Amino acid sequence: PKPPRVVTPTEFTVPRELAIVPVNEATVQFTAGALGAAAGLALGGPILAALGAASFNYLSRKEEDRGAGSGSTSAKKVVDTASQTALLAYNFLAQFEKQN
């Protein structure tokens, strides 16, 4: 079996006590699929939702291309950033609701 990748903390890392849904590699990949499905459903119905979920999930799981220039933005980085932002927004709203 493939050893698990070590996820380094980023600016999106949330302390465990604040995170309702932890922001880690597995939840980012799942959220990428959910965002792709939501976008596909909004734009073209259930078939496009399935294609969007599959393609976003694939992009999120894809290894980062090390040959690209440091200034370039890969599709993986865009999908992962959108997924992390969605998780952070959900955690923020859930924490806000819990406090009020």
C-alpha positions as CSV (number, residue, x, y, z in Angstrom):
1,P,0.0,0.0,0.0
2,K,1.0,3.6,-0.6
3,P,2.1,5.4,2.5
4,P,0.0,8.4,3.5
5,R,1.2,11.8,2.4
6,V,2.1,14.2,5.1
7,V,0.0,17.4,4.8
8,T,1.9,20.5,5.7
9,P,0.0,23.3,7.4
10,T,-1.1,26.1,5.1
11,E,-2.9,29.4,5.6
12,F,-6.1,27.3,5.6
13,T,-5.1,25.2,8.6
14,V,-7.7,25.5,11.3
15,P,-7.1,24.6,14.9
16,R,-8.8,21.3,15.8
17,E,-11.0,22.8,18.5
18,L,-12.5,25.3,16.1
19,A,-13.1,22.9,13.1
20,I,-16.4,21.2,12.9
21,V,-15.2,19.5,9.8
22,P,-11.4,19.1,9.8
23,V,-9.6,20.6,6.8
24,N,-7.4,17.7,5.7
25,E,-6.6,16.0,2.4
26,A,-9.6,13.6,2.5
27,T,-12.2,16.3,3.3
28,V,-10.7,18.7,0.6
29,Q,-11.0,15.9,-2.0
30,F,-14.6,15.1,-1.0
31,T,-15.5,18.8,-1.0
32,A,-14.0,19.2,-4.5
33,G,-16.3,16.5,-5.8
34,A,-19.3,18.1,-4.1
35,L,-18.4,21.5,-5.5
36,G,-18.0,20.0,-9.0
37,A,-21.4,18.3,-8.7
38,A,-23.1,21.5,-7.5
39,A,-21.6,23.5,-10.3
40,G,-22.5,20.8,-12.9
41,L,-26.0,20.6,-11.6
42,A,-26.5,24.3,-11.7
43,L,-25.1,24.6,-15.2
44,G,-26.4,21.5,-17.0
45,G,-28.4,19.0,-15.0
46,P,-27.6,15.6,-13.5
47,I,-25.3,14.3,-16.2
48,L,-23.1,17.4,-16.1
49,A,-23.2,17.1,-12.3
50,A,-21.7,13.6,-12.5
51,L,-19.0,14.8,-14.9
52,G,-18.2,17.8,-12.8
53,A,-17.9,15.8,-9.6
54,A,-15.6,13.2,-11.3
55,S,-13.4,15.9,-12.9
56,F,-13.1,18.1,-9.8
57,N,-12.4,15.0,-7.6
58,Y,-9.8,13.8,-10.1
59,L,-8.1,17.2,-10.2
60,S,-8.0,17.3,-6.4
61,R,-6.4,13.9,-6.2
62,K,-3.9,14.5,-9.0
63,E,-0.3,14.9,-8.0
64,E,1.1,18.5,-8.3
65,D,3.2,18.9,-11.4
66,R,6.7,19.9,-10.2
67,G,7.9,20.8,-13.7
68,A,5.6,23.9,-14.0
69,G,7.0,27.3,-13.1
70,S,6.5,28.5,-9.6
71,G,4.4,31.4,-10.8
72,S,1.9,29.3,-12.6
73,T,-1.5,28.3,-11.1
74,S,-2.4,24.7,-11.7
75,A,-6.0,23.4,-11.9
76,K,-5.3,21.3,-8.8
77,K,-4.4,24.4,-6.8
78,V,-7.5,26.2,-7.9
79,V,-9.8,23.3,-7.0
80,D,-8.0,22.7,-3.7
81,T,-8.2,26.3,-2.8
82,A,-11.9,26.5,-3.6
83,S,-12.6,23.3,-1.6
84,Q,-10.6,24.6,1.4
85,T,-12.4,27.9,1.3
86,A,-15.8,26.1,1.2
87,L,-14.8,24.1,4.3
88,L,-13.6,27.1,6.1
89,A,-16.8,28.9,5.3
90,Y,-18.9,26.0,6.6
91,N,-16.8,25.7,9.8
92,F,-17.2,29.5,10.4
93,L,-20.9,29.4,9.9
94,A,-21.3,26.2,12.0
95,Q,-19.2,27.8,14.8
96,F,-21.2,31.0,14.6
97,E,-24.5,29.1,14.8
98,K,-23.2,27.1,17.7
99,Q,-22.3,30.3,19.6
100,N,-25.6,32.0,19.0
